Amino acid sequence: MSLLSHLECSLCTHPFPADIVQTFCKDCQAPLLAKYDLEAARSRLDRNDISQRPRGLWRWQELLPVHEVNHRISLGEGDTPLITLTRIGNDLGLQHLYLKDEGRNPTGTFKARGFSVAVSKAKELGIERLFTGTAGNAGGALATYATRALLAAIIFMPLDSPLANINECRIAGADLNLIDGLINIAAQLADEKARIDSGFVVSTFKEPYRVEGKKIMGYELAESFAWQFPDVILIPTAGGTGLIGIWKAFKELRDLGWLTNNNSPRLIAVQPEGCAPLVKAFTAGAATCEPWIDVQTVVAGLRVPKSFADRLILQAIRECEGTAIAVSDATILVAQRQLACEEGALAAPEGAAALAGLIQLVKSGRVKKADRIVLLNTGTGLKYL
């Protein structure tokens, strides 16, 4: 049984009931975040008991928002491997370097986590038609989980998205609409069509539950490090559900009293130089981003001119004393090849951006030799061959 208590605006903290359909705070134009009865969780749950449950995202059921087991839509997502990068670590003079390989998820990316939870909650709330704008991988994940839930998926995606993303949506039976423009235009069209057709939008942070699936990455990392967080986590960041999810996981585990060390991980947002609105805003000390005008990058999943959760992402980075860095497409592609050739890890370009970012941090002396460092590979490179 879920210990979900309510939803809360991430800006004004106004509470919203969680037993009805919710989107975002219309007054603040800000995401809603799920809140749990952590006092009840402390008295009822034991972290070691959870560790003994069958593997997968849903072993954390009390700290996920779906109440009834029969509403859960799962394809075996979660509990992805944490791989030691020995050779690359030695190359960089780092003692403890790891890759969290989200490419092992169903649909091949960490999007599976978010849509397992969001589609499950939509089913529980009686929603029948789900709409999203996507840069690619979210479309495939929505199509796959929606068809398993017997729900309709209506997807808007850029014409030049990777072919694998397009084919995923089609083969899963989604209503796929290819558009001339980036994800911001796709999201606008999804919003408009959902209003006309009385549907529900599951675009990034336009609803509160995708991030709940992503936060379990943080739970898994803490568990893997003996209930501590690693010192540094490099996260390819576009819409920001991965970064916010891990930040949320840290705060929940800290408040549960389950951590043996309450030191916050330094979260590093990595973006391509050709689309780096968060980096620009962070460097300028701004609270929000300006839309990136001329998007130029080969990394399809990071072509997001402005995240709906930009304020929240920047707040999280600053709160944990992290940073935001931009890397060139050339260094991303070199890093992708390095991961494959030296470690046998076939990472997506988005995931390889994390290694490119780490190399930049090492060169500038911003990480320590003994730091425990995790690179988040958001998806499999097989989709890009």
N, C-alpha and C positions, 0 to 999 in steps of 0.2 A: 504493500500500500504506500502510495506517495505521501510524503509529508509536506507537499506544496501548501503554502499558507495563502499567498496572494501575489499579485504583481505590483511593481513599483516603478514609477517614472525615474529614469536614470538621471534626470536633471532636477526636477522639483520635489522628488520623492513622494508624490501623491500616490496613495494606494489604489489599486484597481482589483475588483474581484476576479478570481481565476476560474470560476465555474461557468463563465460565459465567454463568448468569442471576444477577443481583444486584439488590437493591432499595435498601436503606439500612442504615446501621449500627444493628442492633437493640439493642446495648448502650447506645449514646448517644442513640438515636432522632434521628439526625442524617443529613443527606444525604451520599451518596458523590460524589466528584468524580473525573473522569477525569484521569489523569496520562500524559504522553507522554515518549518518549525525546528530550528536547530537545537533548542532545549530538549524537545522530545527525542530528537535524533541522538543526542548525547546519552539519554537514559535508556533508549531501546536498542541502539546499534553498537556493534563492536567491529572495529576496522578489520580485525583478524578474521572474524566470521565472514565478512564480505570477501576477503581474500580467498576463502575456501569455497566460495560458490562457483558454479560453472562459469567459465570464462565468457566475456562479452560485455558490451556496454550496459546491458540491462541488469547486471548483478548489483548495480548501484541504484536499484529501483526506488528506494525511499527518497533519494535525492534527485530524482527525475520527476517530471510533472504529470505523468500518466497514472491514473488511479487503478484502472482495471486491467488485469493481465490480458484479457481477450481483445483489448484494443491495441496492444503492442504489435507493431509491424517491424519485424527484424529479419535480416538476412545474414546475421552473424558478425555484425560490425563491432569494432572495438578490440581492445587488447592487442594492438599492433606491436610488433617487436621493437625493442630498443637495441640497436646494433652498435657495437663498439667499432669506431673508425681508427684502427690501430696505425695503419700506414700514413693516412692523412694527418692524424694527430702527431706522429713522429715528424713528418715533414714540417709541421707548423710549430713544433716545440711544445705541444700541449699534452698533458698527462692523461686527461679524462675527456675524451671527445666521443659523442654518441650521435646516432641518427634515429629519430623516431619515425619509422617508416609507415606513413599513412596510406601508401600505395597498396597495402595488403587488404584494405577494406573492400567490401562489395562496391561495385562501380569504379573501383580503382583510385578513389580519393577520399580525403577526410570529409567530403560533403555527405557521404553516406551516414555519418554519425548524426549530423544535423537533421537530415531528412527522415531518418528513422524516428527521431523524437517528434519532429514537427508534424509529420504525416500521422503518427500515432495519436497525437493530441487532437489533430483536426478530426480524425475519425471519432474519437471520444466525444468531441463537441458537436458531432452531427454535420460537419462540413462535407460537401460532396464535390466541389469544384475548386481546384487549387491553381493559382496563377503565379508565374514568376518571370522576371527578367533575369538573364544570366549571361555571363561571359563564356559559358560552356559547360563546365563540370557540374554545376548545380542543376542544370537542366537534365542531364543524364540521371543524376541521383533522384531528383523529383519524379521523373518519368518511371523509374524502376520501382521506387517505394509506393508511389500512387497506384500503379497497376496491381501491385501485391495487395494493397488495401481496398481495391475495387473503387477507387476514386478517379476522377478525371483530372488530367494534368494539361494545362494550357501554358505553353512556354514561348517566350520571345527571346531570340538569340541573334547576335550579329552574323551577317552572311559569311564573314571570313573566320568564323570559329573553327577550331580543329575538326576535321571530318569525323573523328571518333566520337566527339560530343554530339554532332548532328545525327550520326547513325544510331547512337545510344537512344536518343529520344524517339526516333522513328521506329526502331525495332521493339521498343517497349510500348508503342501505341499512343504516344502523347500527341496532342495537337500542337505541332511545331510551326512557329512563325519566324522565318528568317527575315531580318530587317537590315536596312542600310544605316548603320550607326553603331555606337558602342553600348555598353551595358546600361548607361544612364538613360538612353533613348528606349532601350528594351524594357527597362523598369517602368518608364512613363506609360508605354503602350500596355504593359501588363496591368497597371493601375486603372487605366481608362477602360480596358476590356472587362476587368473584374467588376467595375461599377455598373457597366451596362448589363452584364450577365449575372449579377448578384453572386459573384464568386469571392474567394478569399485569397488575398495576396500573401505569398510566402517568400517574397524577395528579402534580401539580407536586411535584418533588423526592422522590417516592416511588421514582424510578428515576434513574439518573445521566446520561441521554443527551439529554434535551430541552434542557438548558442548553448542551450542546455546539453545537447548532444556533444558539441565541441568541448565543453568544459571537462568532460570525462577524460580527455587527453591529459589534463592537469592532474586529475585523481590518479590516473595510471602512472604518471611520472613520479608523483610523490611516493606511491607504493613501491615503485622500482628502486627508488633511492632511500629505502628504509624509512619512509615517512618524513622525508625532507624534500624540498625542491632543489633541483640543480641550481648552480649559481647564475648561469646565463642560458637563456633560451632564445635562439634566433628564429623568427617567424616571418615567412613571406606574407606580406599584408596588403590586402586590397579592401574588401568590405569590412574585415576586422573581426569576424566571429571567432577565429582561432585564437587571436591574441586576447580578446575580451573573455573568451571562455576559460583560458588558462588563468588569467587574472582573477576571474570569479571563483575558480576552483581553489586557488590559494587562499582567498579570503574565507571561503566556506570551511575549508579544512582547518584553517587557523582558529576560526570561531568554534568549531567542533572540539578543539583541543586534541586533534589527532596527529598533529605534527610534532616531531621530536626537536625541531628547530624552526622557529618562526621567522627566519630570515626570508624576505621576499626574493624571488628570482628576478634578475634583471631581464626584462623583456625587450628584445631588439626587433623593431619592425624593419623589414627589408623590402625596398621597392626598386623597380628599375628606374634608371635615370630618365627615361622617356615618359614616365608617368609616376611622379613622386610627390603627390600633393601633401601627404603626411610629413614627409621629410622637410619640405619647404615650410610648412606651418610650425613644425617642431623647432626647426633652426631659428625661425623668426620669433619664437616665443608666443605664437598665436594660440588662441583657444579652439579655433576651428580652421578648416581648410577653405581655400578658394578652389573652385573647379579647375582642373588641369586642362588647358585649352588644346594643345597640340600633342595628342598621345602618339608616341612613336616607340613601340617595343614589340619584339617578337614573342614576348611572354604573354600569351592570351589571357591567362587567368589573373594577371595583375593589371589589366587595362581598365581600371576603375578611376574615372576622373575625380570623383568625390564620394566618400562613403557617407551613408546616412548617419552612421555612428561616429563621425570624425571627432566630435568633442569628447566622446567617451574613450575612444582609442588614445587620444593625446593625454587625457587625464590618467589613464592606466599606465602609460609609458612613464610619465613624470612621477607618478606615485611610487613606482617601483625602481626609480632611478635608472631607467633604461634609456634607450635612444632610438632614433630612426635614421637609417642610412640608405643611400642610393648607390646602386651598382650598375655598371654598363651591361648591355646585352652580351657583349663579347666576353666579359668575365663570367657571366652566367653560363654561357655555352661551354667555356673552358672548364668550369666547375662541374658541370653535368658530366662531361667526359671523364674528369678526374675521379668522380664518385664511382663511375662504371669501371674504369680501368684499374683503379687502385683498391677498391673495396667491393666490387661486384654489386654495387647498389645502383639500380636503374631508376634514377629520380626524374621526375618531371622538371621542366625548366623552372617552374615556380619554386620547387624544392631546392634546386641547385642554387637559386638566388641566396639561400641561407648560407651555403658554403662560401659563395662569393663575398657575402657580407662579413663572414667570419675572417676571411683572409684580409679584408680591409681593416678590421679591428685589430688583428694581430700586428699588422704593419704599423699601425698607429699607437700600439702599446696600450690598448684599451681593454685587454683581457689578460689574466694572469696564467702562468704556466700550470698552476695547480687547480685552476677553476674547473668545476664540472660543467661542461658545455654540451647542450643538446641542440642539434639542427632539426628543424621540423620539415621533413619531406612531405608535402601535402598530397602528392599523388604519384602514380606510376608513370615512368617514362615510356611505357609501351604504347600509350595513347598518342605519342608524338613521333613514332617511327615512320 
